[in-house]
Amino acid sequence: MRRPDELRAAVEEHLRSLELSPALGGLEDAVRYALDGGGKRIRPVLCLATTEAAGGRVEAALDAATAIELIHSFSLVHDDLPALDDDDERRGRPTVHVRFGEAEAILAGDALMAEAFRLANGYAAQELRLEILQATSGMIGGQYLDLNGSNGDRLELNRLKTGRLFEAAVGCGLWAARIPGAVQRPWREFSSEYGVLYQVVDDLLDEDGLVRERGLEATRELAAETEARARARLEEVEADTSVLAELVDELTARRP
């Protein structure tokens, strides 16, 4: 089993060697800039770790994992735009719209999404393609809720905006390993809890979101409860899920 750092290295290598559509022309610079911004590559690593834990080959899931990262990058490029979060900096450098202009940033985000769908389309399994399409729609729906008010249901907003892509990462990993849908339940339940935990930890670090709504101690309790449920779901999986457990360890280690 490859450890998380080894899987991250595989993701980075695949991203570097990724051939984008020639039709993008000069827009490729902005797309590459968005992809080269660093980050922990948690979603694609989760996808690869799931595939390997399920008995599949990491190489078989690399395009799916990369597609997940492209969708994530698309969401960041668009979230940073003046019409949404209006952020000038991400991960210590200018955002795409600051570096290349707003119009080019919009097109770069569109291109990232299109390239993700192109990669997903290379798989014979229709379920894998649908996984990414549905996750993208859910993520966009969550962004709309965030923009227009969550109606007091912050967890539902998080489940869509953040959680759906984590769920898709695990789902794509399972389809790449050719795991039948009928036996995917505990894996799916783990991915749902992991997505919630990720956002709860993020809110604790930023002292925002759930912390503002529920208070610090209540959010810490939610994090502990969600972590326990995620680990319990892993125990139900009849496979070596030690690397997935390491990803939970990495996440909870960030918790203040």
N, C-alpha and C positions, 0 to 999 in steps of 0.2 A: 504494500500500500504506500502510495506517495504521500508525503507530509504536505501540509498547506503551503509551505514556502516553495516546495518543488512544483506544486500545481500552479502557483503564481508565476513561477519562471516559465512554465509551459504556456500560460496565457499570454505573457508578455512577448514571448517568441512568436506566437501565432499572430498576435496583433501587428508586430513589426513586419511579418512576411505577408500580411493580408493584401491581396490585390484588389483595389477598389475599381469600380466600373470606370472605364475610360471616358464615358459620357460626362463624368463630373468635371473634367477639364481642370481649370485653375482653381476650382472649388476644393480640390483635394487638399490643398494646404490648410484650409480652415478645418476640414474634417480630421486631418492628422493632428493638428494642434489640439483639438478637443480630446482626441484619444490619448495623446501623450501627456496629459495633465497629471499623471500619477494616480494616487488612490490605492486602496488595498485590494481591488479586484475581487471583492468578497463574493459577488453574485456568480461570476464565472467559475471561481474556485469551488463554490458550493455545488455547482452543476457537475464539475469534473469529479469531485469527491463522491457525489451521489452515484455517478456512473460506475466508478471503480468499486465502491462499497456493494453495489448491486451485481457485481460480477462482470461488468462490461469493460471495454477498453477506453482509456482516457482519450486516445487519438480519435475514436469514433464520436466523441462528444465535443471536440474542440470547436467546430464550426457553430454548434448550438450555444456553447458557452460564450463564444465571441459575439454571437448575435445578441445575447442577453446584455453583454457589456455595451454594445452599440446602442441598444435601446436606452440603457441607463445614461449613456453619454448624451444622447439626443435630449433626454429629459432635463439634464443639467444645463445644456446650452440654451434651451428655451426658457427654463426657470429663471435663468440669470438676466433675461431680456428686460429692458425698461418697462414693458407692459406688465410684467409679472413681478419678480423680486427686485429687479433693478440693481443687481450686484455688479460691482466693478472689478472684483477680484475673487478668484477661486484657487485654493491650494497655493497661495503665495504668488500668483501671477495674474496678469490681466485676463478677464473673461473673454470669450470668443467675440462678443459684440464690441467690446472695447478694442480688441486687437485688430479685428477685420471689418468692423462696421455692422450696424444692426441688420441690414438687409442680407448681407452675406452670412451672418450668424443664423438667421432664420432658415436660409437655404441649406446651410451646413447641418442643422438639426434635422431637416427633412431628409437630407442625403444619408445621415446616419441611420434613420429609421428604414429607409428604402434598402440600404445595404444589409441591414439586419434581416429583413424579409427575404432578400436574395439568398443569404446564407441558409436560412431556415428552409427555403424552398428546395435546397439540395438534398433534403432528407425524404425518403420514401414514406415515412410515417406521417400521415395527415395529422395525427394527434399532436406531434411535436410542433408542427407549423401552427396549429390552432392555439397551442399553449402560449406561444409568443404573441400571436395576434390578440388573444383575449387579455393577456397580461398588459399589453400596451393600452388597450381600451380602458381597462380598469385603472391603470396609472393616470391616464388623462382625466378620467372621471374623478379621481381623487384630487387632482390638481384643481379641477373646477370647483369641487367642494371647498377646497382651501381658499380659493379666490373669492368665493361667494358666501362663505360661512358654512360651518360644519353642522349647523342645527344642533349643536351641543353634543354631537356624537364623534368625539375626537378619535376613538378607537376605530370606528368605521372608516373615517377619513384615512387614518394610517394604514388600515388593512388594504385599501385601494391604492393610495399614492405610493406607499413603500412596500407593503407586504406582497402585493400581487407579483412583483418581479422576483422576489425571493421564492415564492411558491412556484413560479414558472421555471426558475433555475433548477429546483429539485425535480419538477415534472419533466423537463427536457432531459435531465440526467437519467431519469428512469426510462423514458422512451428510447434514448440513445442506447441504453443497456437492454432494450427489448423486454422490459418488465410489463406483464399484462396489467391492464387497468384494475382488474379484479383484486389484485394483491397489493395495490399501491397505498391503501388507506393509512397505515402508520407513518409512512414516509411523508405523505401529504399533510398529515396532522402535525408532524414535526416542522415542516416548512412553514406552516401557518404560525406556529408558536415562535419560531425563529424570527420571522418577519416582524411580529409584534415586539419581541424582545429587542431587536435592533433599534426600532424607533423609540422605545421606552428609554434605552440607554442613551440614545442621541438626545432625547429631551432632558435627561438628567445632566448630561454634559453641558448643554446649552442653557439649562434652567429655563426652558421654554415649553410650549405645547402642553403636555400632560401635567408638567410641574406647575404651570400657571393655573391650570384648571383644577387640579386635585391637591396640590401641595407637594412638598418635597418628600415627606415620609410616606404618604400614600403611594406616590410614584415608585419609591424604592421598594415598597411592599409588592407592588404590581410586577416590578422587575424580577424579584425573587420568586414569586409565584409562577411567572411565565417561564423563567429558567427551569424550574422544577418540572413543569409540564413538558417542556421541550426535551429534557433528558429522559423523562418517563416514556415519551413517544419513541425515542431512539431505542430504549430497552425492549420495545415491542417488535422491533425489526429483527428478522432472523438473518442477520448478516453482520459482518465486522464493520461497525459504524464508528470506530475509534477516531478516524480523521474528522468526521462530522462532529463528534464530541469535542475535538480540539478547536473547531471553529466556534463552538459555544463557549469554550474556555477563553478564547481570544476576545470574544465579544464581552463577556462578563468581567474580564480583567480591566476593561476600559471604564467600567461602572464606578462612579465616584461614591 
